[in-house]
Amino acid sequence: MPRKQRFRNTGSGKGIKEQLDAATLRRLYLDEKLTQAQIATRYGCTPQFVSLLLRDHGIRRSPRP
């Protein structure tokens, strides 16, 4: 049985981790106030992966209403 694909190619030639660097995540999550799910949809990954990246970059995750 094939494994579920977790990421899709966004066509930029860069991996998702490289696209979602600390500055980009801060802009999207803190400045633009996108949710983890919205960021995940935009970059073709899971909200859990976005959450891990936020943690790895030291960006405080906050509960959203």
Secondary structure by P-SEA (a helix, b strand, c coil): cccccccccccccccccccccaaaaaaacccccccaaaaaaaacccaaaaaaaaaaacbbbbbcc
